């Protein structure tokens, strides 16, 4: 099936406007993952994005290697040195049963100091340049959550693509980052199009982002129904009307700006606390008034917020600087330390 394609910067790739985000495939069995991937390809999706950090996501993508000619493939690594990221490229190639990766990205660069390391003589960028010279990868990109860091990275003219969160709640990337990337003919990939699952108006949220004419969306899909639901907004695409925008605004007002995106970078907790799930319960209890259901669900959790030892390991890893320990304490008080 044919889907609308968009030019991906100056790479020469034409990618389906809505493509495949591989992060939630970690929750799938091998059989389920293959079903979802095959359905996505059958429906016309031609770009799959994953990462070394997504546990067995790459391995599962490798299970559809016989269809490799039908899609462009992207992965990414948190490695910061040239040698380490080069080894990660080799691992990605092996796990995904492919001879080359179309786009390899330096993953989640959070601070200026990290960017300096990445760009240095022995940094990850040079490791990817080596892999590109050898034909192991075709294009080099960068991902992150800090607009300040990404803007500086884009201005170096060293990258061919940038991946950033953008949704109805988080629209700041469109102010400076997108114009800079477009000036340099860089591809733009949108992660967190649904705010990490916080936005329930799925179709309206995707349609909002598609108003940006050249971006590629990679919503996560771990069920066949997600494929059909996401792609339905393209058949055909319709711009949002005033009533629909009002619906999104009402939902965004409920969620607020400083919310958990469920990226799970804070995990694992040394004490086994499922931090993202606790924050979901917290939101549902306080803002959706699920005052009976949430205490029951929370009580069933094997490890409660009260297990927090205030070590701060989670906050060091959170790309959004959420005061995790404070919120865990709030949840403990809210639930009466069930």
BAFI-3210 file (N, C-alpha, C; in Angstrom, 3 decimals, decimal comma, padded with zeros to 6 digits):
// residues 338
n [1|2|3|4|5|6|7|8|9|10|11|12|13|14|15|16|17|18|19|20|21|22|23|24|25|26|27|28|29|30|31|32|33|34|35|36|37|38|39|40|41|42|43|44|45|46|47|48|49|50|51|52|53|54|55|56|57|58|59|60|61|62|63|64|65|66|67|68|69|70|71|72|73|74|75|76|77|78|79|80|81|82|83|84|85|86|87|88|89|90|91|92|93|94|95|96|97|98|99|100|101|102|103|104|105|106|107|108|109|110|111|112|113|114|115|116|117|118|119|120|121|122|123|124|125|126|127|128|129|130|131|132|133|134|135|136|137|138|139|140|141|142|143|144|145|146|147|148|149|150|151|152|153|154|155|156|157|158|159|160|161|162|163|164|165|166|167|168|169|170|171|172|173|174|175|176|177|178|179|180|181|182|183|184|185|186|187|188|189|190|191|192|193|194|195|196|197|198|199|200|201|202|203|204|205|206|207|208|209|210|211|212|213|214|215|216|217|218|219|220|221|222|223|224|225|226|227|228|229|230|231|232|233|234|235|236|237|238|239|240|241|242|243|244|245|246|247|248|249|250|251|252|253|254|255|256|257|258|259|260|261|262|263|264|265|266|267|268|269|270|271|272|273|274|275|276|277|278|279|280|281|282|283|284|285|286|287|288|289|290|291|292|293|294|295|296|297|298|299|300|301|302|303|304|305|306|307|308|309|310|311|312|313|314|315|316|317|318|319|320|321|322|323|324|325|326|327|328|329|330|331|332|333|334|335|336|337|338]
n.u [000,844|000,455|001,795|001,740|004,785|007,736|010,413|013,509|015,326|018,450|019,196|018,294|016,504|013,122|010,639|007,983|005,416|004,279|006,013|007,789|008,222|010,487|010,725|008,632|008,490|009,897|008,193|006,906|006,444|008,569|007,014|004,771|006,041|007,018|004,611|003,528|005,494|005,466|002,860|003,015|004,835|003,380|001,345|002,592|004,492|007,800|010,061|011,949|012,729|015,003|016,982|020,118|019,721|017,203|016,676|015,839|014,920|016,264|017,025|014,545|013,643|015,453|014,285|012,652|014,269|014,275|012,716|014,152|014,754|012,536|012,373|013,762|016,286|016,963|019,110|020,493|022,891|024,017|026,657|029,640|032,240|034,522|035,439|033,677|031,126|031,479|031,745|029,186|027,742|028,545|027,414|024,686|024,339|024,745|022,687|020,400|020,526|021,625|023,490|024,030|023,160|020,789|020,569|022,382|022,379|023,603|022,749|020,464|021,855|022,513|023,734|025,870|028,510|028,623|028,102|030,416|032,302|031,396|031,873|034,591|038,093|038,349|035,766|032,276|031,239|033,353|033,705|031,365|031,752|033,850|032,546|030,743|032,402|033,248|030,995|029,168|027,219|024,943|024,119|024,403|023,096|021,640|020,198|018,054|016,817|017,169|016,755|018,577|021,076|020,743|020,367|022,888|024,319|023,231|024,116|026,770|026,968|027,566|025,835|023,239|020,656|018,145|016,672|013,894|011,725|008,349|005,180|001,692|001,840|004,544|005,953|008,103|010,300|009,703|010,181|012,911|014,732|013,683|013,579|016,375|017,367|016,086|017,210|019,689|019,119|018,487|017,197|014,231|013,162|010,425|010,090|008,225|005,540|003,072|003,431|004,751|002,709|000,901|-000,981|-004,210|-005,814|-005,203|-005,299|-005,859|-003,598|-001,504|-002,275|-001,965|000,857|001,585|001,053|003,381|005,364|007,475|008,383|009,123|007,221|007,510|005,711|005,405|004,765|003,268|001,303|-000,869|-003,179|-002,377|-000,882|-002,832|-004,462|-002,760|-002,019|-004,412|-004,897|-003,796|-005,386|-007,809|-005,331|-006,359|-006,493|-006,487|-009,464|-011,011|-012,476|-011,316|-008,706|-009,236|-009,966|-007,511|-006,073|-007,450|-006,839|-004,061|-003,826|-004,658|-002,662|-000,306|003,011|005,370|005,733|005,825|007,278|007,394|009,748|011,544|014,226|015,035|015,121|016,901|015,490|017,364|016,064|013,991|011,656|008,936|009,073|007,948|005,367|004,249|004,062|002,173|-000,078|-000,277|-000,940|-003,400|-004,921|-004,941|-005,666|-007,514|-009,336|-009,587|-010,220|-010,925|-010,152|-007,344|-005,925|-006,325|-005,006|-002,443|-001,870|-001,449|001,048|004,323|006,486|006,511|006,235|007,296|009,588|011,704|015,024|016,130|018,381|018,864|019,693|017,938|017,115|019,409|019,521|017,234|015,996|014,381|014,555|012,828|011,561|011,953|012,243|010,863|008,290|007,777|007,651|005,390|003,495|003,605|002,548|000,052|-001,136|-001,154|000,865|000,308]
n.v [-001,184|002,284|005,089|008,592|010,196|011,834|014,046|013,436|015,617|016,322|013,796|012,126|010,150|009,114|009,191|007,538|009,568|009,102|006,988|004,176|003,732|002,110|001,697|000,724|-001,945|-003,557|-004,601|-006,596|-010,054|-012,180|-013,237|-011,503|-009,082|-009,518|-009,777|-007,189|-005,623|-006,679|-005,992|-003,211|-002,772|-003,916|-002,067|000,119|001,632|002,767|003,249|002,519|003,078|002,562|001,650|001,036|001,056|000,095|-002,465|-005,563|-004,706|-004,251|-006,852|-008,020|-006,570|-007,553|-009,953|-009,603|-009,414|-010,407|-008,702|-006,443|-004,746|-003,221|-001,164|001,752|002,012|002,891|003,393|003,986|005,179|005,401|005,678|007,541|007,734|007,308|004,685|003,102|003,666|002,822|000,080|-000,399|000,071|-002,151|-004,162|-003,529|-003,976|-006,741|-007,761|-006,896|-008,190|-007,133|-005,538|-002,880|000,273|002,737|005,212|006,355|007,380|009,654|009,251|010,880|013,246|015,178|017,320|020,228|019,614|016,911|017,028|018,312|016,312|014,327|015,582|015,787|014,841|012,088|011,391|010,289|011,103|010,911|008,175|007,337|008,524|007,002|004,520|005,213|005,799|003,237|002,106|000,988|002,451|004,938|007,584|010,234|011,143|013,049|012,891|014,156|015,792|018,298|021,462|023,538|022,238|020,718|022,703|023,902|021,684|021,324|023,632|023,055|021,804|019,153|017,055|015,072|014,757|015,434|014,469|014,961|015,710|016,585|017,863|018,579|019,701|020,262|022,507|024,082|023,433|024,091|026,759|027,676|025,521|023,842|025,681|026,195|023,626|023,145|025,112|024,009|021,811|019,436|016,293|015,890|014,284|013,319|012,518|011,238|011,968|011,736|012,713|010,848|009,092|010,482|012,063|011,580|012,041|010,735|010,650|013,332|014,513|013,487|014,522|017,219|017,462|016,708|018,966|020,335|020,551|018,825|016,998|013,795|011,449|009,234|007,402|005,086|001,600|-001,310|-003,076|-004,518|-003,044|-000,468|000,301|000,591|002,521|004,750|005,240|005,865|008,563|009,570|008,997|010,284|012,885|015,489|018,880|020,345|021,564|024,404|023,471|020,990|021,723|023,032|020,858|019,517|021,477|021,590|019,091|019,280|021,269|019,930|017,981|019,507|021,075|020,043|017,069|013,453|011,667|008,995|007,898|006,324|006,621|007,089|004,698|001,561|001,666|001,561|000,335|-000,932|000,429|001,188|003,825|005,427|004,237|004,766|007,528|007,769|006,740|008,686|010,983|010,146|009,833|012,418|014,245|013,133|012,228|009,581|008,285|005,992|003,740|003,998|003,810|001,063|-000,140|000,835|-000,329|-002,905|-002,907|-004,244|-002,874|000,066|003,707|004,431|002,989|004,415|005,550|007,977|008,409|009,702|008,830|008,456|011,062|012,156|010,966|011,725|013,316|015,520|016,874|016,393|016,617|013,929|012,508|014,133|013,937|011,249|011,138|012,705|011,013|008,908|010,120|010,765|008,307|007,324|005,654|002,944]
n.w [000,000|-000,674|000,963|001,903|001,150|002,352|001,654|003,125|004,382|002,871|002,234|000,259|000,764|000,749|002,936|004,683|005,948|008,462|010,412|011,881|015,261|017,313|020,093|021,992|021,252|022,889|024,700|023,401|022,447|020,432|018,343|018,371|017,780|015,175|013,810|014,085|012,833|010,205|009,491|009,530|007,425|005,319|005,183|004,145|005,511|005,515|007,005|009,790|013,122|015,692|018,605|020,282|022,983|023,395|024,536|023,353|020,900|018,434|017,748|017,302|015,085|013,297|012,675|010,522|008,361|005,781|004,371|004,030|001,852|001,590|003,380|005,017|007,493|010,837|013,626|016,911|019,339|022,729|023,231|023,671|022,838|020,057|019,509|021,028|019,942|017,366|017,752|018,648|016,327|014,817|016,375|016,111|013,358|013,236|014,920|013,608|011,257|008,816|006,171|006,148|007,677|007,321|008,661|011,354|014,667|017,134|020,339|022,495|023,546|026,205|027,563|027,205|027,683|027,098|024,352|023,493|023,990|022,224|019,792|019,804|019,181|019,699|019,817|019,512|017,036|015,176|015,212|013,933|011,473|010,508|010,280|008,311|006,124|005,589|004,612|006,306|007,561|006,289|006,722|009,180|012,292|015,057|018,316|020,905|023,916|024,838|023,676|023,486|023,381|021,035|019,101|019,076|018,145|015,579|014,337|013,910|011,502|011,116|011,112|009,567|010,198|012,700|015,734|017,798|020,608|019,931|020,162|020,842|023,360|023,720|021,920|021,308|019,740|017,156|016,929|016,748|016,283|014,177|011,901|011,651|011,073|008,660|007,026|006,675|005,277|006,654|007,783|009,758|012,582|014,513|017,786|020,622|019,840|020,981|023,456|025,068|025,583|027,089|025,852|024,973|022,802|020,178|017,274|016,648|017,731|016,128|013,656|014,173|014,352|011,784|010,365|010,197|007,458|006,619|008,461|010,000|011,620|014,377|015,942|018,647|018,218|019,225|018,833|016,401|015,949|016,582|014,388|012,352|013,512|013,763|011,083|009,937|009,937|007,702|005,587|004,019|004,752|006,914|007,800|011,088|012,640|014,322|016,524|017,030|017,681|020,049|021,637|021,876|023,228|025,650|026,699|026,878|028,787|031,045|031,399|031,600|031,484|032,656|032,655|032,964|030,375|029,954|028,933|030,188|030,818|033,352|034,558|035,323|038,607|041,598|043,720|042,557|041,891|039,808|038,208|035,981|035,792|038,290|038,131|036,119|037,419|039,377|037,895|036,809|039,108|040,339|038,325|036,618|038,326|039,289|041,799|043,153|041,640|041,224|043,779|044,266|042,104|042,526|044,979|044,227|043,116|043,190|044,285|046,068|046,091|048,494|048,809|047,929|048,301|048,197|046,593|044,197|041,699|039,583|038,869|037,814|035,377|034,046|031,197|031,246|033,583|035,732|039,024|040,454|042,903|044,711|043,669|043,984|046,747|047,106|045,997|047,764|050,058|049,059|048,602|051,092|051,869|051,153]
ca.u [000,000|001,253|001,541|002,431|006,213|008,342|011,857|014,197|016,459|019,214|019,708|017,787|015,490|011,727|010,132|006,560|005,222|004,202|006,880|007,700|009,100|010,733|010,936|007,720|008,584|010,490|007,104|006,338|007,142|009,097|005,880|003,990|006,845|007,039|003,278|003,380|006,410|004,954|001,659|003,475|005,404|002,282|000,545|003,350|005,547|009,091|011,160|011,900|013,738|015,191|018,186|020,809|019,207|015,849|016,883|015,877|014,205|017,032|016,947|013,212|013,634|016,221|013,443|012,010|015,372|013,992|012,015|015,035|014,728|011,289|012,364|014,966|016,512|017,749|019,332|021,233|023,693|024,369|028,115|030,174|033,574|034,577|035,574|032,473|029,978|031,786|031,381|027,725|027,290|028,760|026,398|023,403|024,332|024,596|021,376|019,324|020,740|021,733|024,853|024,184|022,085|020,621|020,804|022,825|022,284|024,169|021,483|020,154|022,913|021,738|024,434|026,884|029,761|028,512|028,251|031,842|032,966|030,944|032,497|036,042|038,947|038,067|034,350|031,389|031,055|034,415|033,428|030,337|032,355|034,592|031,562|030,163|033,422|033,308|029,726|028,343|026,068|024,877|023,912|024,675|022,164|021,758|018,911|018,139|015,634|017,537|016,782|019,821|022,150|020,485|020,601|024,346|024,751|022,812|024,966|028,095|026,863|028,154|024,795|022,298|019,300|017,978|015,464|013,545|010,309|007,476|003,770|000,867|002,292|005,930|006,012|009,201|011,258|009,324|010,534|014,278|015,407|013,200|014,094|017,813|017,554|015,630|018,224|020,815|018,564|018,565|015,967|013,704|012,374|009,681|009,801|007,231|004,437|001,915|003,878|005,056|001,473|000,049|-002,051|-005,171|-006,381|-004,108|-005,406|-005,722|-002,195|-000,708|-002,651|-001,340|002,280|001,690|000,978|004,764|005,325|008,595|008,853|008,774|006,749|007,779|004,995|005,679|003,698|003,543|000,132|-001,316|-004,192|-001,689|-000,502|-004,004|-004,931|-001,847|-002,023|-005,735|-004,930|-003,271|-006,281|-006,735|-004,989|-007,176|-005,997|-007,335|-010,353|-010,955|-013,016|-010,324|-007,601|-009,711|-009,887|-006,103|-005,672|-008,028|-006,069|-002,733|-003,952|-004,758|-001,370|000,722|004,266|006,427|005,128|006,637|007,054|007,557|010,910|012,169|015,654|015,273|015,172|016,194|015,648|018,109|015,150|012,966|010,427|008,534|008,835|006,959|004,020|003,767|003,680|000,902|-001,117|-000,389|-001,687|-004,772|-005,583|-005,099|-006,231|-008,662|-010,259|-009,793|-009,863|-011,190|-009,408|-005,885|-005,373|-006,329|-003,924|-001,180|-001,661|-000,999|002,433|005,224|007,366|005,806|007,056|007,945|010,882|012,748|016,069|016,593|019,748|018,958|020,192|016,922|017,091|020,600|019,294|016,013|016,314|013,448|014,817|011,656|011,940|011,386|012,165|009,784|007,012|007,576|007,210|004,004|002,653|003,568|001,606|-001,257|-001,687|-001,120|001,861|-000,444]
ca.v [000,000|003,500|006,151|009,842|010,219|013,149|014,088|013,486|016,513|016,152|012,422|011,388|009,207|009,537|008,385|007,656|010,676|008,405|005,818|003,186|003,883|000,765|001,590|-000,152|-003,345|-004,292|-005,263|-007,648|-011,308|-012,232|-013,456|-010,266|-008,063|-009,829|-009,456|-005,732|-005,123|-007,061|-005,192|-001,857|-002,795|-004,168|-000,843|001,130|002,292|002,387|003,721|001,958|003,691|001,864|002,090|000,022|001,090|-000,474|-003,885|-006,511|-004,156|-004,495|-008,278|-008,280|-006,019|-008,490|-011,092|-009,332|-009,032|-010,784|-007,580|-005,282|-003,843|-002,452|-000,077|002,397|001,571|003,790|003,043|005,025|004,671|006,334|005,725|008,888|007,661|006,784|003,227|002,477|003,761|001,965|-001,279|-000,465|-000,078|-003,554|-004,944|-003,259|-004,673|-008,169|-008,069|-006,607|-009,013|-006,258|-005,148|-001,430|000,988|003,980|006,374|006,027|008,624|009,787|009,205|011,541|014,131|015,985|018,492|020,797|018,891|015,675|017,372|018,579|015,008|013,691|016,262|015,801|013,996|010,673|011,327|009,400|011,536|010,331|006,745|007,176|008,876|005,807|003,527|005,700|005,608|001,801|001,674|000,317|003,335|005,878|008,958|010,444|012,065|013,267|012,981|014,722|016,439|019,681|022,283|024,305|021,356|020,342|023,881|024,008|020,566|021,605|024,713|022,542|021,251|017,816|016,041|015,086|014,712|015,717|013,861|015,784|015,634|017,667|017,499|019,748|020,303|020,709|023,063|025,048|023,040|024,729|028,176|027,921|024,311|023,426|026,558|025,975|022,341|023,289|025,900|023,123|020,658|018,272|015,591|016,128|013,165|013,684|011,504|011,627|012,708|011,671|013,089|009,658|008,408|011,321|012,643|010,547|012,374|010,250|011,075|014,790|014,835|013,197|015,485|018,493|017,444|016,613|020,309|020,658|019,900|017,979|016,161|012,381|011,045|007,833|006,912|003,697|000,659|-002,670|-003,886|-004,299|-001,980|000,817|000,605|001,078|003,759|005,841|005,525|006,313|010,030|009,896|008,397|011,220|013,830|016,690|019,834|020,490|022,720|025,118|022,622|019,956|022,387|023,282|019,576|019,286|022,454|021,183|017,956|019,778|022,018|018,945|017,308|020,463|021,016|019,283|015,759|012,286|011,196|007,541|007,487|005,306|006,826|007,079|003,308|000,946|002,196|000,594|-000,366|-001,616|001,228|001,469|005,266|005,912|003,754|005,518|008,872|007,631|006,617|009,983|011,849|009,667|010,072|013,836|015,083|012,473|011,932|008,137|008,183|004,642|002,739|004,115|003,180|-000,393|-000,507|001,153|-001,320|-004,157|-002,779|-004,951|-001,915|001,340|004,916|004,494|002,284|005,360|005,803|009,352|008,380|010,681|008,254|008,660|012,452|012,409|010,403|012,260|014,400|016,635|017,476|016,243|016,340|012,594|012,135|014,916|013,398|009,953|011,435|013,158|009,833|008,179|010,811|010,714|006,965|006,915|004,575|001,663]
ca.w [000,000|-000,781|001,925|001,552|001,471|002,530|001,470|004,408|004,223|001,632|002,214|-000,894|001,201|000,790|004,045|005,003|006,891|009,741|010,340|012,962|016,411|017,820|021,541|022,737|020,850|024,006|025,431|022,549|022,199|019,074|017,442|018,300|017,101|013,743|013,285|014,010|011,802|008,887|009,216|009,206|006,078|004,385|005,072|003,421|006,292|004,925|007,850|011,137|013,983|016,964|019,323|021,069|024,353|023,478|024,858|022,235|019,742|017,210|017,443|016,756|013,726|012,486|012,303|009,223|007,474|004,393|003,746|004,223|000,699|001,606|004,358|005,512|008,866|011,686|015,023|017,616|020,459|023,796|023,361|023,432|022,251|018,691|019,526|021,588|019,039|016,215|018,177|018,683|014,934|014,452|017,091|015,465|012,070|013,477|015,491|012,658|010,061|007,660|005,811|006,320|008,371|006,569|009,527|012,714|015,407|018,464|021,057|023,759|024,044|027,146|028,071|026,317|027,912|026,321|022,935|023,266|023,924|020,975|018,651|019,983|018,328|019,953|020,131|018,765|015,649|014,343|015,076|012,902|010,181|010,092|009,839|007,052|005,085|005,311|004,054|007,307|007,719|005,166|007,174|010,593|012,924|016,495|018,998|022,246|024,483|025,137|022,458|023,486|022,906|019,647|018,256|018,914|017,302|014,205|013,809|013,539|010,144|011,115|011,143|008,453|010,733|014,119|016,289|018,944|020,971|019,472|020,237|021,120|024,616|023,549|020,567|021,195|018,695|015,887|016,939|016,264|015,819|012,855|010,845|011,473|010,395|007,274|006,312|006,394|004,569|007,530|008,068|011,098|013,093|015,715|018,806|021,616|019,224|021,878|024,790|025,852|025,942|027,930|025,045|024,597|021,487|019,337|015,876|016,588|018,028|014,932|012,614|014,532|013,984|010,322|009,789|009,833|006,141|006,237|009,560|010,001|012,942|014,691|017,121|018,995|017,880|019,674|018,503|015,020|015,918|016,609|013,002|011,631|014,133|013,423|009,647|009,488|009,789|006,373|004,586|003,672|005,801|007,012|008,787|012,261|012,701|015,596|017,579|017,323|018,385|021,407|022,341|022,218|024,243|026,926|027,194|027,230|030,036|032,128|031,577|031,990|030,722|033,329|032,851|032,633|029,001|029,944|028,139|031,043|031,004|034,791|035,005|036,438|039,964|042,430|044,621|041,763|041,723|038,428|038,305|035,021|036,100|039,449|037,686|035,395|038,449|040,038|036,984|036,706|040,388|040,651|037,268|035,995|039,424|039,447|043,222|043,651|040,880|041,316|044,996|044,112|041,169|043,185|046,041|043,606|042,663|044,111|044,960|046,167|046,135|049,806|048,763|047,496|049,294|047,976|046,047|043,114|040,443|038,546|038,433|036,997|034,042|033,440|030,256|031,422|034,892|036,597|040,426|040,646|044,319|045,308|043,205|044,633|048,102|046,997|045,755|049,033|050,915|048,425|048,756|052,493|051,999|051,143]
c.u [000,887|000,819|002,217|003,878|006,695|009,846|012,521|015,469|017,122|019,751|019,323|016,730|014,110|011,025|008,634|006,390|005,043|004,987|006,833|008,721|009,260|010,844|009,957|007,744|009,251|009,427|006,519|007,130|007,699|007,950|005,052|004,742|006,853|005,688|003,107|004,259|005,905|003,715|002,048|004,032|004,319|001,460|001,307|004,360|006,905|010,288|010,945|013,058|013,810|016,464|018,819|020,211|017,848|015,906|016,901|015,154|014,943|016,932|015,598|013,075|014,398|015,413|012,689|013,055|015,127|013,257|012,850|014,971|013,500|011,332|013,758|015,056|017,385|017,936|020,173|021,913|023,978|025,884|028,616|031,577|033,513|034,601|034,279|031,304|030,220|031,430|029,871|027,143|027,418|027,719|025,029|023,291|024,072|023,190|020,246|019,507|020,812|023,191|025,106|022,971|021,986|020,939|021,231|022,968|023,009|023,004|021,484|021,342|022,241|022,399|025,495|028,203|029,774|028,721|029,709|032,627|032,654|031,668|034,024|036,764|038,630|036,580|033,543|031,221|032,103|034,251|032,388|030,864|033,157|033,629|030,933|031,136|033,500|031,993|028,809|027,090|026,095|024,768|024,068|023,713|022,439|020,358|019,116|016,839|015,908|017,636|018,088|020,985|021,955|020,720|022,100|024,864|024,413|023,730|026,368|028,136|027,502|027,102|023,814|020,848|019,318|016,654|015,162|012,080|009,546|006,049|002,984|001,281|003,669|006,135|007,227|010,203|010,964|009,794|011,911|014,923|014,964|013,695|015,587|018,079|017,158|016,626|019,377|020,383|018,745|017,193|015,550|012,807|011,713|009,497|008,798|006,071|003,171|002,317|004,185|003,810|000,533|-001,123|-002,976|-005,829|-005,344|-004,179|-005,256|-004,269|-001,305|-001,012|-002,047|000,116|002,461|001,512|002,366|005,066|006,388|009,075|008,382|008,416|007,069|007,050|005,332|004,488|004,106|002,324|-000,302|-002,309|-003,553|-001,300|-001,684|-004,510|-004,058|-001,944|-003,364|-005,783|-004,393|-004,245|-007,662|-006,420|-005,918|-006,606|-006,988|-008,250|-010,318|-011,445|-012,011|-009,121|-007,989|-009,661|-008,459|-005,642|-006,218|-007,245|-004,680|-002,765|-004,019|-003,389|-000,310|002,020|005,313|005,917|006,100|006,279|007,155|008,704|011,706|013,687|016,019|015,473|016,512|016,483|016,394|017,216|013,993|011,666|010,166|008,109|007,811|005,532|003,439|003,318|002,393|-000,252|-001,365|-001,224|-003,155|-005,562|-005,915|-005,872|-007,413|-009,635|-010,579|-009,434|-010,155|-010,297|-007,907|-005,324|-005,336|-005,187|-002,560|-000,850|-001,121|000,442|003,370|006,149|006,687|006,791|007,826|009,290|012,034|013,732|016,740|018,018|019,944|019,460|019,226|016,969|018,303|020,394|018,087|016,336|015,434|013,577|013,587|012,126|011,343|011,221|011,031|008,425|006,735|007,085|005,757|003,058|002,530|002,546|000,179|-001,927|-001,677|-000,161|001,191|000,489]
c.v [001,244|004,512|007,428|009,812|011,667|013,049|014,270|014,307|016,336|014,738|011,658|010,364|009,863|008,630|008,587|008,685|010,160|007,113|005,060|003,454|002,557|000,610|000,634|-001,610|-004,207|-005,086|-006,444|-008,946|-011,247|-012,356|-012,181|-009,181|-008,282|-009,492|-007,953|-005,160|-005,456|-006,256|-003,767|-001,792|-003,031|-002,904|000,312|001,912|001,822|002,896|003,198|002,539|002,935|002,387|000,921|-000,063|000,425|-001,999|-004,751|-006,018|-004,441|-005,964|-008,616|-007,730|-006,946|-009,687|-010,865|-008,911|-009,412|-009,679|-006,297|-004,292|-002,938|-001,268|000,475|002,115|002,568|003,165|004,148|004,441|005,781|006,432|007,117|008,882|007,033|005,262|002,557|002,544|002,936|000,514|-001,444|-000,596|-001,540|-004,452|-004,762|-003,999|-006,169|-008,513|-007,879|-007,316|-008,186|-005,896|-003,659|-000,880|002,368|005,221|005,886|007,336|008,551|010,119|010,019|012,318|015,202|017,296|018,957|020,047|017,569|015,951|017,640|017,278|014,314|014,271|016,249|014,786|012,517|010,441|010,478|009,805|010,926|008,821|006,481|007,555|007,697|004,746|003,927|005,501|004,140|001,240|000,962|001,137|004,338|007,334|009,031|011,481|012,205|013,354|013,597|015,359|017,900|020,482|023,065|023,474|021,020|021,511|024,068|022,906|020,822|022,642|024,243|022,045|019,869|016,703|016,207|015,017|015,042|015,105|014,526|015,544|016,836|017,147|018,731|020,448|020,930|021,214|023,953|024,702|023,727|026,173|028,457|026,684|023,907|024,359|026,383|024,689|022,432|024,084|025,007|021,843|019,355|017,607|015,845|014,953|013,596|012,463|012,089|012,405|012,709|011,993|011,900|008,948|009,230|011,925|011,542|010,796|012,025|010,810|012,586|015,200|014,603|014,188|016,857|018,527|017,404|017,961|020,865|019,881|018,857|017,046|014,722|011,984|009,570|007,413|005,456|002,813|-000,722|-003,571|-003,545|-003,151|-000,594|001,246|001,232|002,398|004,937|006,234|006,049|007,822|010,485|009,533|009,050|012,133|015,037|017,590|019,955|021,706|023,307|024,252|021,553|020,538|022,658|022,008|019,292|020,240|022,067|020,034|018,395|020,538|021,079|018,340|018,263|020,231|020,092|017,895|014,649|011,784|009,687|007,089|006,409|005,453|006,834|005,673|002,658|001,657|001,155|-000,225|-001,035|-000,860|001,452|002,938|005,760|005,475|004,495|006,911|008,849|007,551|007,968|010,951|011,441|009,948|011,556|014,606|014,448|011,918|010,438|007,749|006,814|003,612|002,788|003,548|001,661|-000,858|-000,268|000,111|-002,629|-004,085|-003,463|-004,029|-000,541|002,515|005,029|003,788|003,201|005,636|007,162|009,406|009,370|010,144|008,509|010,076|012,813|011,951|010,995|013,421|015,627|017,301|017,466|015,952|015,013|012,244|012,873|014,336|012,013|010,147|011,904|011,974|008,998|008,798|010,709|009,371|006,461|005,762|003,208|000,472]
c.w [000,000|000,280|001,451|002,023|001,584|002,333|002,833|004,257|002,867|001,482|000,954|-000,523|001,184|001,797|004,244|006,119|008,311|009,601|011,657|014,047|017,138|019,321|022,224|022,317|021,922|024,770|024,663|022,672|020,781|018,065|017,267|017,537|015,593|013,106|013,097|012,902|010,403|008,512|008,823|007,787|005,029|004,144|004,432|004,222|005,764|005,724|009,261|011,943|015,305|017,633|020,041|022,474|024,508|023,624|023,591|020,984|018,435|016,790|016,803|015,337|012,787|012,024|010,995|008,190|006,023|003,640|003,796|003,069|000,699|002,565|004,623|007,013|009,619|013,062|015,652|018,844|021,448|023,984|023,005|022,818|020,869|018,682|019,990|020,614|017,776|016,549|018,244|017,282|014,508|015,122|016,449|014,142|012,256|013,950|014,482|011,323|008,785|007,413|006,016|007,057|007,725|007,389|010,902|013,474|016,749|019,384|022,347|024,336|024,899|027,534|027,084|026,463|027,142|024,838|022,600|023,141|022,603|019,767|018,704|019,112|018,484|020,256|019,168|017,308|014,733|014,193|014,010|011,519|009,632|009,556|008,509|005,890|004,657|004,761|005,035|007,648|006,570|005,597|008,683|011,155|014,408|017,084|020,378|022,665|024,802|023,842|022,365|022,924|021,435|018,697|018,019|017,987|015,837|013,566|013,444|012,101|010,023|010,967|009,988|008,914|012,207|014,562|017,629|019,325|020,423|019,494|020,637|022,405|024,455|022,118|020,323|020,095|017,373|015,797|016,342|015,662|014,418|011,746|010,576|010,707|008,932|006,434|005,863|005,681|005,361|007,630|009,511|011,489|014,395|016,596|019,802|020,990|020,071|023,313|025,665|026,339|026,804|027,167|024,549|023,241|020,414|017,921|015,735|016,815|016,810|013,822|012,897|014,070|012,475|009,623|009,503|008,557|005,850|007,333|009,387|011,434|013,165|015,970|017,381|018,680|018,370|019,530|017,077|014,950|015,958|015,199|012,268|012,194|013,725|011,947|009,150|009,270|008,430|005,253|004,538|004,857|005,744|008,095|009,936|012,130|014,107|016,757|017,992|018,064|019,831|022,243|022,781|023,315|025,611|027,533|027,642|028,547|031,236|032,436|032,105|031,226|031,342|033,687|032,464|031,244|028,869|029,045|028,869|031,154|032,488|035,343|034,641|037,749|040,802|043,358|043,884|041,611|040,239|038,377|037,282|035,343|037,299|039,037|036,862|036,388|039,136|039,197|036,926|037,984|040,573|039,588|036,539|037,041|039,564|040,884|043,818|042,963|041,141|042,619|044,918|043,213|041,820|044,252|045,489|043,114|043,665|044,885|044,903|046,184|047,438|049,838|048,354|048,629|049,075|047,412|044,895|041,796|039,291|037,993|037,578|035,556|033,327|032,503|030,433|032,795|035,801|038,023|040,881|042,110|045,034|044,922|043,786|046,070|048,107|046,806|047,025|049,987|050,385|048,667|050,204|052,743|052,122|051,283]
res [x|x|x|x|x|x|x|x|x|x|x|x|x|x|x|x|x|x|x|x|x|x|x|x|x|x|x|x|x|x|x|x|x|x|x|x|x|x|x|x|x|x|x|x|x|x|x|x|x|x|x|x|x|x|x|x|x|x|x|x|x|x|x|x|x|x|x|x|x|x|x|x|x|x|x|x|x|x|x|x|x|x|x|x|x|x|x|x|x|x|x|x|x|x|x|x|x|x|x|x|x|x|x|x|x|x|x|x|x|x|x|x|x|x|x|x|x|x|x|x|x|x|x|x|x|x|x|x|x|x|x|x|x|x|x|x|x|x|x|x|x|x|x|x|x|x|x|x|x|x|x|x|x|x|x|x|x|x|x|x|x|x|x|x|x|x|x|x|x|x|x|x|x|x|x|x|x|x|x|x|x|x|x|x|x|x|x|x|x|x|x|x|x|x|x|x|x|x|x|x|x|x|x|x|x|x|x|x|x|x|x|x|x|x|x|x|x|x|x|x|x|x|x|x|x|x|x|x|x|x|x|x|x|x|x|x|x|x|x|x|x|x|x|x|x|x|x|x|x|x|x|x|x|x|x|x|x|x|x|x|x|x|x|x|x|x|x|x|x|x|x|x|x|x|x|x|x|x|x|x|x|x|x|x|x|x|x|x|x|x|x|x|x|x|x|x|x|x|x|x|x|x|x|x|x|x|x|x|x|x|x|x|x|x|x|x|x|x|x|x|x|x|x|x|x|x|x|x|x|x|x|x|x|x|x|x|x|x]
***
